[in-house]
Amino acid sequence: MIRKKILIENRFGLHARPASLFVEMADRFESSIFLIHGNHKANGRSILDVMAVAAGVCEVIIEIDGPDEKEALEALLNTLRQEKCIN
């Protein structure tokens, strides 16, 4: 299992476009993928969960568990960087 704390820097958080791209990327991997903010644990394959957990500037944890977890983490981080959600 990999856990990585990230800062969502976009003031709109993971709004529709980046959330959609995040979910689309998460679906490419076998590993379980979650976003955690406080007590809320969102399924990384659910656009509604992803949008709800990261609304506005906040720290979240990406939690990935499975055979391709390292590749999934790197791909998801790259997706968020391209969308200017993280540095």
C-alpha positions, 0 to 999 in steps of 0.5 A, spaced: 500 500 500 502 507 498 499 513 501 501 520 499 499 526 502 498 532 496 495 539 496 490 541 492 492 548 490 486 549 485 481 554 489 476 550 485 478 543 488 477 537 483 472 540 479 468 536 473 474 536 468 480 534 473 475 529 477 473 526 470 480 525 468 482 523 475 477 517 475 478 516 467 486 514 469 484 510 476 480 506 471 486 504 467 489 500 473 487 494 477 489 497 484 484 500 489 484 507 489 482 512 494 482 519 496 482 521 503 480 528 506 479 528 514 474 522 515 471 522 508 474 516 504 472 517 497 473 511 491 477 514 486 473 511 481 467 515 482 467 522 480 462 524 485 466 521 491 472 525 488 469 531 487 466 531 494 472 530 497 477 535 494 472 541 494 477 547 494 484 548 497 485 542 501 490 536 503 488 530 501 491 523 501 491 518 495 491 511 498 493 506 492 493 498 494 494 493 489 499 490 484 500 496 479 500 501 485 506 505 483 505 506 476 498 508 478 500 513 483 505 516 478 500 517 473 494 520 477 499 525 480 501 527 473 494 528 471 493 532 477 499 536 475 497 537 468 490 540 470 494 545 475 491 542 481 498 540 484 505 542 483 
